Amino acid sequence: MLVQITVVAIAVMLVGTENREALADLQSSTQDGASGIVTPEATIQVEGGYAKYGDYVRATSVDTQALEFSKKVVKDIQIRFINQKGELLDDKGQPIKGRTQKNFIMGLLRLKPGQVFREDLLEADLQRLRRLESFNQVNVYREEDTSSVNIIYEIKERSFPSLILGGGNNDDIGLYARVGYKDANISGVNDKLDTIVQISTKDVQFNGQFTSPYRREEPNRLGYTIRAFRHRDISGTFNEDIRLANGDKVREGRFGGSVGVLGAFDDWDTSVALNYTRISLRDHEYNVAQVDSLGSPLSVSGTGIDDLFTISFAVSRDQRDRKDNPTQGSILTLSTEQAIPIGLGNISSNRLRGDYIQYLPVSWIGKGKPSDNPEMLAINLQIGTTLGDFPPADAFNIGGLDSVRGYGYGKVASGRSYGLASVEYRFPIFQSIGGVFFTDFASDFGSSETVLGEPGVLRDKPGSGFGYGLGLRVNSSFGLIRGDLGISDQGEVRFEVTTGQRF
């Protein structure tokens, strides 16, 4: 900035002596390509005793060499951490130390010291920080004088790492215990590890994923993600309406993993991954089953086991104000997954999906006061289809807590294609408790007949369904707890409890 002002001062002096040729030469040499600082267009004009350099304007005279401009410049950016009580100092009077590296935070900001202050860039930086999973709260303050601005970010971090303990009982494995570990801020640069292990007398299941995100401030470095999993449950495609020949419900087991690279272009995040999943259909004793009690095949290979080797590509544009429990904005995700004919089943197919979520703030019952459960309309639209042959267990299963509420999982349809629309009206009740009115509708567009063995058709799944109801949202130290009472268009009533928003 000092170099730029000096250049402008010389230009004004040249103008004052009416040296127009020297001024023209100067205009072509004032681009500071090495500084990394965004500067106004290097054009100097003098009209009516005023010197103009880009957006800077000042009255001048022949004698003036020190220039003062009307645009304010970012002088300094400070990062401060606050504890859960909102305090800047600890019990010893020392500043709160955060886990997140300040250099990492500064690298995320597009508005840098030395730049002309812009309100739009400040707002974009604020939203970018709020979308980080490791931050619970981010506020920004300004200290201004006539020529400069100091920007101060106050950040409350989430409590990571966290240990999750739980247990329960289900129809497949009976009693089980679960332990999980999660950290979304490894090494202070927002690397993420999310693992969970579930143990029962019948099985051990797990799901673990490590993600090092792509960082726009390091364009030559790609992010990456690694995942491994093993899971089993009652099948959503082959539900209990038609069982195995021995009378057992169909169990569906999956294990595999994936390796992916993460990048970005403009405002779009991208991912490319190589994935493997082995899908097996089994009885109560976990013996592989090839057909159900009607003799319908359970797999493409005919053995009861199918292998899926796929290459997936996804793009996502996230414009939410924050990642966790957003209050406004949208997110659009488009993906394609191509199966490679390797392994059991020799499967070659392509799976296409689109998912759009919009959050619209409203003030129908309140006055827009801050709340853990702000008032809004949330809208979710999904669509998907699969081209080619695919395992029937990999059909789009419609119905359930994360689909059409009021129906059990997979009770609406098991189709090759699907469309889903959900609308929620969310409103505050108390500071940490909110309510929801919701409605869900989905259809398989008549595609269940094209799934191998027609499992949805044989089980009299309607193919389309509608549900509505109400729910509660409780913000607790364990995260957001969701309870939904859903009523289906078939008259079924279901109340289910889980964690996190539906979308």
N, C-alpha and C positions, 0 to 999 in steps of 0.2 A: 504493500500500500504506500510506503514511503517513496519507493521508486516511481510509482505511478503519479503521485502528487507532484514530485519533482519534475517529471516529464511534462505534466500539464502546466506547471509554473513557467517552464522554459518556453512552452508553446505560446502562452499568453504574452510573455515578453516579446517573442517574435512577432506576434500579431500587433502588439502595441507599436512596433517599428515598421509595421505594414510590410513585413517580409513574407509574402504569401507563398513564394516558392519553397522557402524553408518549412513553412507550416504544412504544405502538401507532402513533403518528404517525411515529416515527423509522423503524420497520420498513418503511414504505412508501416511504421516501425514500433508502435506502442503496444503490440500484442505480447503479453508476458507468458509465453508458452511453458516456461520452466517452473513457474511459481506454484502451479496447481490450484490457484485461487481464481474463482469465477469473477471476471471483471466486466464492466459495461463495454459496449462496442467502442473502440478507440477512434472516435470522431470528435473533432474540436470545431466549434463554430463560435463566431463572435458577432453578436447583433445587438445594437443599441446599448453598448457598454456592458454586455453580459457574456461571460465565457461559459460554454457548455461542453462537457466531456461525458458522453454517454448520458446517464441519468443525473449527473452532477451539474448543478447550476450555481453560479455565483457572480455577483456584480464585481467588476474588476477595473483596473486602470493600468496605465503603462508602468507605474512604479511598483505594483504589487507582485510579491514573490511568494508570500504565504497565503495559501488558499484554504477556505473553509467551505465545505459542501453541505447541502441540505439533506442528503441521504445519510442515514446512520449506518455505522459499520459494527460488526460483531467484534467486540474487543476480547472477550474471554468466555469460555464455557466451563462451568463447574459441575461436577458430579458429586452429589451427597447422598448417603444412605441413611434411612431411618429405620428404627426397630418397629416391632409390632404395635407399640404404643404411640407411634408417630414421633418419637424423640430422636434428635440428632446426636445426642451425647449419651454415653453409657454411664454406669454407676460411678465410674472413676472420673467422669468429666471429659472423657476422650471421645473424639468423633467415632460414630458407628462405622465399623469396617464391614464392607460387603464382600460376598464371595466372588461377584462378577468383576473381572478385570476392567479398570477404567479405560484402558487403551482399546479394549474390545468394544465398549460402549461408544467411544469417540469415533471408532471406525464405522459404526453404523449410521452416523449422522451425516447428512448431506450439507447442512449449514455449518460452516467451519469458521473459526476465528480468522478475521481479515476480510471476510466477505461482506457484501452489502446485506443488511438484514432484510429478510423477506418473511412475511407472516405465513405464506403458504408452505415454505420449506420447514419452518418451525413446526407447523401443525403436522406435516408429513412425518417429520422425525419423531414427534411425540407419539403418533399412532404406531410407528414402527417399533418403538420401544415397548409400548403397551401390548403388542402382539407376542412378545417373548414369553414363553411359558414360565420362565424363571422369575418373572416380575409379577408381584401381586398388585402394585399400585405405582403409577408414575405421574408426577406433577411437574409443571415447569413454571418458573418465575423469571421476571426480567427486571434488571436494574438499568435505568437509562439516564443519559444526560443529553446535551444538545447535539452531540456528534457520534455517540457510541452506545452500544447495548451489551450488557453482561447477561448471559443466559445461565440459569441455575436449574438443574434437574434434581428433584428429590425422589428417591426410589426406595420402595419397600419390596424386599425380595420375598419369594415364597420359601417356606420351610423345607429345604432339601438338604440332604437326602431324607427320604421317608421310608418307613417300614410299615408294611400292611399285613395284618394278621386277620384271618377269618376262617370260616368253616360252614358246613351246612349238610344237606342231605338231598339227593336227587334220585330219580327213578332208575338211573343206569348203574351208578357205582355205590349208592347208599351214602353213608357218612364219609365226609372228607374234611381235611384240614388244608388251609391255604396260607402261604407266606409269599409276600412280594416285596421288592426293593425298587425304588424309583429315585432317580436323580436327573434333573433337567438342566444342571449347571456344572457339569464336570469340568475341572480345571479353570472355572470362571469364564468359559467361552461358550457356554450353552450347549456343549455336547451332552447327549442324553442317553441314559441307560434305563431300560424298563424291563423288569423281569418278574415272573411269577411262577411258583411251583405249587402244584396241588397233589396231595398224597391221600390215597384211600387204601382199603384192604385189597382192592382189585386192580389198581392202576396207579401209575405216576404220570402226571401230565405237566407240561411246562410251556412257557412262551417267553422268549427273551429277545430283545432288540436293542442294538446300539446305533445311534445316529449322530454323525458329525455334520451339521448343516452346511450348506453352501453359504459363503459370506461374500456379499457384493463388494465389500471393500478389498477382497482378495480375489480378483476376477480370474487369475490363473490357477486358482486352487478349487477343485471340485469337491463337493461334499460327498459323503457316502453313508450307506446304511447296511447293516448285517442283521439277519433275523434267523432264528431257529425255533421250531414249535413241535409239540406233540399234543393232540387233543382227541377226545372221544365224547360222544353224547348220543342221545336218541336222535335218529335221523329226522330232519324236517321234511325231506322229500318222501320217504317211505314211512309215513306215520302209522300209528297203531290200528287204523281202520282195516288194513290188510297186513298181517304179520308174516313171519317165517313159517315154514311147514311144521316146525316143532312148537309153535305157539309163542315164541319169543318176539319181542319188539326188535325192529331192525336198529342195530347200533352202527354209528358211522364214525370211523377213525380216520384221522389225518395226521401226517407228520411230514416235515420237510423244512425248507429254509429258502432264503433269498439273499442276493447281494446286489446292491444298486448304487448308482452314482447320481448325485444331485447337482443341479445347476439352475440358471435363471437367464432370461432375456427380457429386457424392459421390465414390466411389472408382473411377468409370469414366472412362476417357479416350475421347474421341470425335473423329472426323474426317469431313469431308464434302469430296469432291473432284470436279472436272470433269476427265475423262480423254479422251484421243484416242490411238488406236492404228491404224495401217495395217498389215494383215497381207498379205504377198504370198508366193506359192509359185513357185519358180524352179528352173532347171536349173543345171548346173555353171558355165555362162557367165553366170549370173544373168539369163537371159531369162525372162520371165513364162511360166508354164505353166498351162493351164486344166484339164486332165484328166490322170489317170495312164495307164499303159499299158493298163488295162482300160476306159478311157473314163469312169471315175468322176470326178465333179466335185471340184475341190480348194477351191472357194469357193462362198459363197452367191450372189454376183453372177454367177458363171459366167465371169468375166474372169481369175480367178486372183488377184484383189485384193479384199479386203474392208476397209471402214472401220468402226471401232467408236468411236462417241461415247457415253460413259457418264457417269452420275452415281453415285458410290459413297458409301456411308455405313457406318461401322464403329464398334463400341464394343469396348473392351478393359478388362479388370480385371486388373491386374498385382499379384500378392501375392508375387512372388519376393523372396528376400533380397538379390539383386543381379542386375543385368541380364546381365552377362557370366559365363558358366559358373556358374549359380546352384547352391546346395546344398540349398535347401528352398523350399517355397511352390508357387504355381501361377499360371498365366496363362490367361485365357479370352478369346477373340476371336470376335465375331460380325459378319458383314458381308453387305451386299446391294449389288448393282451393276446398275443399270437402264440398258440400252442405248436410245439415242434413234435413231429411224429416219432418219438423215441420212447421205448419202454412198453409196459403192458397196456394194451389198447390201441397203440400206434395212433394216437389222437392228434388230429390237425384241425384246429378251429380258431376263430377270432372272436373275442369278447369285447364289446363296445359299451361304454357307459358315460352318462353325463349326470352331473349333480349340481344343482344351483340352490343357494340359500340366500334369502334377503331378510334383513332385520330393519324394521320401520318403527322408530319411536313414535308413540302417541301419548296423549294426555286426556283420556276420556274420563277417568275417575280421579286423577290427581293433578298436580301442578308441575310435574316434571322434577320433583324433588329427588336428590340423590338417594339411591337405595341399592342394596345388594341384589334386588330383584326388580329392575326397572320396568316400567310399563311399555309394552311394545307389541307389534304384530310380527310374527316370525313365519316365513313361508319357505317351504322346501319342495322342489320339483326334481324328480329323478326319472331317468329313462335308460333302458339297456336292452341289448339283444346279443345273441351268440350265433355266429355263422359257422356252419359245418357241424360235424359230429362232436358230442361232448358227453361226459359221464352224467347219467340222470341225477346223481347226487349233487352235481354242480349246476343244476337248474336254478333259476331265480325263484327262491321260496318267499312268497308274499304272505304276510300276516305275522303278528307278534308285537312285542313291546317296542321294537325299533322299526316297525312297518305300519300295518293297520292294527291299531289298538282295539281291543275288544275281541279279537281273534287270537287263537293260539299260534305258535310259530309254524309257518308253512301251511296254515289251514285255509288260506284264500286260494292259492294256486302254486303250482310248480311248473313254470313255463320257460320257454326259450327266450321270450321277450317280456318286458314289463314296463309299466309307467306308474308313478306314484306321486300324489300331491297331498301335502299336509299343511295345515294352517293352525297356528297357535296364537291365542291372545294371552299374553303374560302380564301379570299385574302384581304389585306389592301388597302384602297384608301387614307384616311387620318388617322391621329392618332386615332380618335374616330369613324371613319366611315369605314365599310368594305363592300365587295361585296361577292356574292355567286352565283355559277352556280350549279344547282341541278338536279337530276333525281330520280324518285320514281317508283317502280313497285310492285304490290301486286296481290294476287290471293286467292280465297276461295277454290281452289282445287276441285271445283264441289260440295262443301258441302252445298250450299244454299238449295238444294232440301230436305235436311234432317232436316231443321228447321221447327218447328211447324207452319202450315199455309202457308209455303213457301213465306214469305213476299218479299224476294229478287227476286224470280222467277216471281211472279205475277206483280212486278213493273219493270220488264225487266231490272234489273241491270245486267251488262255484266258478272260479276263474276271475272273478272281480268281487270286490267287497268294500264296504263302507263302515267306518267306525267313528264314534264321537265320545266325548266324556270330559272329565275334569281331573285336575291333579294338584299336588302340592310340591313345592320346591323348597328345600331346607338347606341353607348354607351352613355347613358344620366344619369342624377342624379336620374332618376326613374328606372334605370336598362336598360337592353338591349332591344331595340325596333326592331322588325323584320317585314319587309315588303317583301312579296313574290308574284311575278307575275308568275303564273303557266299556262301551256298549256297542255291539256289532249290529249290523242290519239283519242278522239272523236271530237277534234277541239274546245272544250270549253276553254275560257280564263278567268281566275279569278285572281284578285289582292286582297290580304288580309293582314291585319296588326294585329299583336299581340305582345306579349312580350316574351323574352327568345328565345334561340336557338330551332330549331326543335328537335335536340338531341345533 
